[in-house]
Amino acid sequence: MPEEGIELRERSSFMTAEELIEIAKVFISQGIKKIRLTGGEPLVKKNAKLVINELGKLPIELSLTTNAILVDQYILDLKKAGVKSVNVSLDTLKEERFNTITKRDYFKKVMSNIQLLIQENFKVKINVVLIKNVNDDEIVDFVNWSKNKPIELRFIEFMPFDGNQWNWDKKVSYKEILNTIKKELGDKSFKKIEDHPNDTAKNFQLKNATGSFGIISSVTNPFCDTCNRIRLTADGKIKNCLFSNKEIDLLTAHRKNLPLIPLIKESIYNKKKQHAGIKSFEKTNPNELKNRSMISIGG
């Protein structure tokens, strides 16, 4: 959440739970096999349980990205819906730093809920957005955490969105992350492991570790050529790339009983080869990258 907050909109501009399910069914009819609830924080949605339960009835793999603060209240619903994998956003292992970054005192709750997810046999992935001189001194701490915990750590390069004060110098690159681990733990302390098809992360594992770690290098070493993702935002628009500020409005069309499939195909067929057509982040003025904040994207 940007420090200055965001402009609030009328509730009618967002999908209702029923509209979300109806639009999801259109995507499934076109071959979508996996749906991830993300955000912002999806579990703060008033009728999140209804959404989880109804999506769980559909012929798709359902997963979730969350800050884990409320996850203990949804364990039974997630299990009932067949959710097997949960991504948790966590940018630090230090409580004081967590409170500074999030401006909330929920560190113990988050760590407790991560352990709960592990105990309940969910596949737990930890998303760590690295920012230079903010939390990049914790890279090795996170990697060591994966040694005895059955978690998949994913270091994510800092990406440009409105309100997050991004610039090129704040990113911690794929190469820098690996060099830090090699310097602290040694070249032979970890190995490359197999990536899954269309995986966003390049994955590694410490020797004899229970868990693993990966790097999602969206900015410096992108995976655009294998990307098979599309986002339906909380207000019912398609973003065919997170870096794109061009969106197609499905919700308005749906409310007018207009066909959605042509609009979905239009978005997918017009997807740029890489980074929504941005040729170089290094040479781009951050003020020219107009892309609404993640908290206002949802999806």
Secondary structure, 3 states (H helix, E strand, C coil): CCCCCCCCCCHHHCCCHHHHHHHHHHHHHCCCCEEEECCCCHHHCCCHHHHHHHHCCCCCEEEEEECCCCHHHCHHHHHHCCCCEEEEECCCCCHHHHHHHHCCCCHHHHHHHHHHHHHCCCEEEEEEEECCCCCHHHHHHHHHHHHHCCEEEEEEECCCCCCCCCCHHHCCCHHHHHHHHHHHHCCCCEEECCCCCCCCCEEEEECCCCCEEEEECCCCCCCHHHCCCCEECCCCEEECCCCCCCCEEHHHHHHCCCCCHHHHHHHHHCCCCCHHHCCCCCCCCHHHCCCCCHHHHCC
